[in-house]
Each structure stands twice: as C-alpha cells, then as structure tokens.
Amino acid sequence: MAHEVPNAAAVEAMARQAMASTGARGLAIAVIDDGQVASVGAWGERNEAGDPLTTDTVMYGASLTKAVFGYLVAQLEEEGALGLDQSIADMLPRPLTDYHTPDIVNRYADWSALDERWRQITPRIALTHSTGFANFGFTEPDEKLHFHFDPGARFAYSGDGLITLQFALEEGLGLDVGAEAQRRIFDRFGMTNTSLIWRPDFGVNLADGWDAEGAVEPHDERSRVRAAGSMDTTISDFASFAAAYVRGDGLSAASRAGLTRPLLPITTHSQFLTFQSELPVEQRRADLAAGLGVVVFGGPQGHGFFKGGHNNTTANTWLCVEATRDCVVILSNDVRAEPAFAGLVQAILGDTGAPYDWEYGFTPNAPQ
C-alpha cells in the first residue's frame, strides 16, 4: 500500500522542528503526490537582515543542475542530435586535447594532459560519473584533468565529466546549453525564476547562505553556464520540474525510463572521497547504481532515484519513488540543515530505502 503523503501543515511542523534541531536559518520543502505538486513551503530567513525565505526566493540549485542536464541530454538523444554511446570525438571537429586556450580552460576545463582514452568518453559515461576524472581538474596538483581509471570502468563523482560533455555539445554540435535548458525545460515547465546563468532580477528576492559555523556568505552570481552546478532556482520552480520529471513530460516513455535505469553499479562506501577503494563485492549495496544525472536505488517501496546538491552554504536533496510518483524536494540556504534531510524524507515519503549513508558518508541524524 502506498504511503500517504502528509499535508502542508504537517510538513511545516516537520520543517520547523528540523530547523530548531539543527540551527538552520532557512528551509524550503516541496512534496509531489502522484506526479502533482501537493505542497510547497519555505520557512526562516533568506539573508542576515532577516528578510523572509519565501517559495519564490531564488536559491542556489548546486548539483541538482546535473539532473536537469541529464533531462536535456535525454531530449537531444531522443531527437537524434546525439547518441548516448556516441564518442565525443564524433562530435568535436578537433581532438579534445587541442582545446586549451586560457578562455576555454577558464570556461570549461583543462584537457591538455589527457591521453587517447578521451575518445572513449560518451554522454552516458559522463552522466554516470565514470569518466575517470577528479570531481574538478583544479583539485589536481597541476590543475589539469587526468584519467584515474579507464572511462566507463566505475563510478567516481566528477563535475568536470559533465562539463566535458557540455563542451562537446556547445563546441561540437553548436548548442548553447543554457539557452537549450531555458527553452526545453524552464520555459516549458513555467520555471520563471530558474536559470543556468545569473539574471539581475534574481537580486530582488535572493537567498544568501550560512556555513557550518553560522557565518553568512553572499549568493554567488554565476556568470558562466556550468552543467555541473550553475543553476539558480526556487522551491516553487523546482517542484514543477520534479513533478514533470517524474511524470516524464517532454520525453517518450522509453527515454524517461532510461534516465533512472540502473546503468552502472556504485561500488564505494560513500560518494566522497572520489577515488576511495571499491568495497568487496559482498559489502556493496546491490541496488545502488548510477542513472543519467541521478542515483538510483531499490527499497521497500520499490525503485527510486535521488540527487543532492551541496556547497559550503547550500544543502539540497530531491528524491522520488517511481511506482507512486511521489517525491520530496528540500532546498536550504544553510548547510547545517543537511543532517535532518534523511529524517524529513522518511517522515514525508515513508521508508524508501534512500541511501543517505552513502550520499553523506555517515548515517544522518546519528551522533557524530
């Protein structure tokens, strides 16, 4: 029997309790019931001045951007613009390693140190975090991307893997990823306060953030489209996307199913550190795998998927149960809210089997 999602008043009580227990200053939650937005709420403050966080406050989407990018790529694949298993070498007019001007390195990444294995990279490999790259090349000693394993061999979270695919779409196919996301997703689903690049009108109702020590950090006005994490959005807007995504709007049934199909087993204890050793087979969670821009899992309610988003002052999560088309979206402009997420998701959706211990590297709400 499907879990009955709580009403808006019950969700508000949960949110306020979570804020009280974590000290978080701002929290926003949306609930999707059978593919429809059931409730959207926001509580607390959006900045140090104490202005209220509202359902239309612009918040940083962080890595939820990756799921939007996956949806965009699935549309392009369905239209025949690319193949999920097509080499990016077939898209680019020149070898990837030839693109290393300062402007390209600044906008995308530095591929100049890669060997010929770059030709093995495909959209599917990029979206399943199996390029073999570090999360970002600037974390490498020489600030260049390197292969830590053969592309496609295993999961290891890489934002620059998605940035590499973005470059192939923009340089090779002549697409503008920011404009395509705007036209195909944000405009289509009525997401009027969402963009992959900063808009000046966002400043009217904008969330700054609080870090783990309670210090305030101004919102970063991102001037470049980054498929790995440049999206600004609101809880109202992302609720619309979450509902459309779980319904499969804008995609055939086959393409939609392909987004959340288990494509690559996840074999590590946690998401980070990126290149930790793989667990022995008997210790791996057999149902945990990469989809296209999301992570998929099995649980008491069947197949589900989720995606998180995080930086020093941002904590986001989005999780859906496929059979019931029930979802919860949580956005916070205070990273201290994060330990409450697993409990909130369970209270709203019931026991989903969500792998938050893998996501965060610890069991949320447990003493640390």
Salt bridges, closest charged atoms under 4 A:
GLU12 OE2 - ARG16 NE 2.93
ASP34 OD1 - ARG325 NE 3.13
GLU45 OE1 - ARG25 NE 2.74
ASP51 OD2 - ARG46 NH2 3.60
GLU79 OE2 - ARG184 NH1 2.77
ASP85 OD1 - ARG124 NE 2.74
ASP103 OD2 - ARG107 NH1 3.34
ASP115 OD2 - ARG117 NH2 2.91
GLU116 OE1 - ARG119 NE 2.61
GLU140 OE2 - HIS148 NE2 2.65
ASP142 OD2 - HIS146 NE2 2.81
ASP150 OD1 - ARG117 NH1 2.74
GLU180 OE1 - ARG183 NH2 2.85
GLU180 OE1 - ARG184 NE 2.63
ASP201 OD2 - ARG199 NH2 2.87
ASP220 OD2 - ARG222 NH2 3.76
ASP232 OD1 - HIS219 NE2 2.77
ASP249 OD2 - ARG247 NH2 2.67
ASP287 OD1 - ARG285 NE 2.80
GLU322 OE1 - ARG256 NH2 2.65
ASP334 OD2 - ARG336 NH2 2.73
GLU338 OE2 - HIS310 ND1 2.92
